[in-house]
Amino acid sequence: MRSVRAILLMLCLMPLSATAQEPLEQSFESDVLVIVARDACYRFDIYLALSGQQQRRGLMFVRKMPAWTGMLFVYPDENYRSMWMKNTYIPLDMVFARRDGSIANIASDTVPLSEQSITSSKPVSFVLELNAGTARRLSIDADSHLIWEPAMQ
């Protein structure tokens, strides 16, 4: 019985490990997102985590991300979202946002490789991951707003 569980676990993890080493450009669509903060608007190139497989991979195994780049996790409904940093080597800011782009909360400077759950304070449809310190540096806070065109359709 133990060997059957081990085989099932390996089969479940195979799709993730097969794509985990691929460059982000090969595994994710990309788009542009704008954040309207206190005194300015900021443009980010984003990777879109749309499918369950993409959301499970996220930024795992990424060692460096350009300053104006991020990953947007897109969910079909508003609900409490929980993230973790397992196999994620770069510290991140996680911006939890509602369907209308308003920000529920921001988890700043998350700890690489941590399995601690990081949860939204309210139901959200989006989680935007940016390099750690970006939210503080650009004064992105709960009064800021995400603008991503497909969300407005």
TORSE-247310 format. One line per 10 residues: their letters; for each residue x, y, z of C-alpha. Coordinates in pm, 1 decimal. Layout:
a) X/Y/Z  ...
//
This chain:
mrsvraillm) 0.0/0.0/0.0  285.4/236.9/84.5  443.6/188.9/-259.0  110.4/262.7/-430.2  90.0/595.3/-241.8  448.1/678.7/-337.0  376.9/609.5/-704.4  58.6/819.5/-696.2  246.9/1105.2/-531.9  518.3/1090.3/-798.9
lclmplsata) 256.2/1092.0/-1075.6  85.2/1396.2/-922.6  412.0/1585.7/-899.8  543.7/1495.8/-1244.8  360.7/1769.7/-1437.6  487.4/2032.2/-1193.3  847.9/1914.8/-1197.8  844.0/1881.9/-1577.4  739.1/2245.5/-1619.9  919.8/2385.5/-1315.5
qepleqsfes) 1248.8/2410.6/-1499.9  1100.2/2573.8/-1811.8  1152.3/2948.9/-1846.0  848.7/3151.3/-1739.1  800.1/3269.9/-2098.1  733.6/2912.3/-2210.5  483.6/2829.7/-1935.3  286.3/3151.9/-1889.7  110.8/3407.8/-2105.7  221.4/3764.1/-2042.0
dvlvivarda) 38.7/4095.2/-2025.3  60.0/4442.9/-1876.8  -88.0/4562.2/-1546.8  -98.1/4916.9/-1408.8  -103.6/5009.6/-1042.0  -247.3/5347.9/-952.5  -78.1/5449.7/-627.3  -93.3/5774.3/-427.1  97.5/6004.2/-658.0  177.3/5795.8/-964.4
cyrfdiylal) 86.1/5511.2/-1195.7  324.1/5219.8/-1243.4  335.6/4976.3/-1534.8  436.0/4614.5/-1477.6  498.2/4333.1/-1722.7  319.9/4034.2/-1572.9  304.8/3660.7/-1619.9  -47.7/3523.2/-1590.1  -112.7/3222.2/-1366.5  -453.1/3122.4/-1501.7
sgqqqrrglm) -472.9/2743.7/-1474.2  -443.6/2530.3/-1163.7  -111.6/2391.5/-1287.3  26.3/2740.9/-1346.2  -94.7/2855.6/-1004.0  71.3/2556.6/-835.6  401.3/2644.5/-1006.3  387.2/3021.4/-965.1  735.4/3164.3/-921.0  883.4/2842.9/-783.3
fvrkmpawtg) 1249.4/2794.0/-872.2  1285.1/3148.9/-1007.7  1616.0/3297.2/-889.1  1575.8/3653.9/-1019.1  1292.2/3867.3/-1152.7  1329.7/4203.2/-1329.0  1222.6/4506.0/-1122.3  911.1/4592.6/-1324.8  788.2/4234.7/-1357.7  540.3/4030.7/-1156.1
mlfvypdeny) 302.0/3737.4/-1165.4  -75.5/3775.0/-1148.8  -275.9/3481.9/-1015.9  -626.5/3507.2/-1163.5  -919.7/3326.6/-999.6  -1274.7/3293.8/-1137.5  -1442.5/3408.6/-816.7  -1377.6/3610.5/-503.7  -1270.4/3398.2/-210.8  -1006.8/3394.3/60.5
rsmwmkntyi) -676.5/3307.7/-108.3  -378.2/3146.3/53.0  -25.9/3139.6/-88.1  308.7/3001.4/27.2  673.7/3036.0/-65.9  768.3/2669.3/-101.1  1049.5/2635.3/-357.5  1037.3/3012.6/-416.7  1387.0/3155.4/-386.7  1315.6/3527.8/-412.0
pldmvfarrd) 1136.3/3732.0/-143.6  808.0/3875.0/-266.1  537.2/4128.9/-192.5  193.7/3969.5/-237.9  -84.1/4210.3/-330.5  -429.8/4061.1/-269.7  -693.3/4237.6/-482.3  -1065.7/4219.4/-544.0  -1229.0/4177.9/-887.3  -1261.5/4559.7/-919.8
gsianiasdt) -885.7/4604.3/-862.8  -913.0/4744.2/-512.0  -650.3/4607.9/-275.2  -760.7/4404.9/25.7  -415.1/4368.1/179.7  -46.0/4334.0/104.1  192.0/4077.0/251.0  533.5/4242.3/228.7  877.0/4083.7/222.8  765.7/3720.3/232.3
vplseqsits) 1026.5/3466.9/340.8  1178.8/3253.2/63.0  1125.2/2876.5/88.0  873.9/2913.5/373.4  574.6/2681.2/390.2  385.3/2927.0/609.8  43.0/3014.6/470.7  -3.9/3376.2/362.1  -375.0/3456.0/339.4  -586.2/3741.5/209.2
skpvsfvlel) -769.4/3943.7/473.0  -1086.9/3947.4/260.2  -1218.9/3753.3/-40.1  -1015.6/3839.6/-352.7  -992.4/3737.9/-719.1  -628.3/3831.2/-780.4  -291.5/3788.8/-615.4  -9.5/3993.7/-764.8  343.7/3887.4/-673.6  616.1/4151.2/-705.7
nagtarrlsi) 976.0/4165.3/-591.2  994.9/4228.2/-216.3  1009.4/4595.1/-124.4  829.8/4712.7/-438.7  506.1/4802.7/-257.3  690.9/5008.2/4.5  921.4/5176.3/-249.1  631.9/5282.8/-474.1  384.8/5362.7/-192.0  146.6/5088.4/-304.9
dadshliwep) -106.4/5034.2/-27.6  -474.2/4958.4/40.3  -569.8/5288.8/-125.5  -398.1/5186.2/-450.3  -575.9/5017.7/-738.5  -481.6/4747.6/-991.5  -585.0/4797.2/-1352.1  -571.9/4492.2/-1574.9  -784.9/4515.9/-1888.8  -926.8/4158.6/-1905.4
amq) -1064.4/4202.0/-1552.8  -1277.2/4494.5/-1670.9  -1458.0/4292.7/-1941.2
//
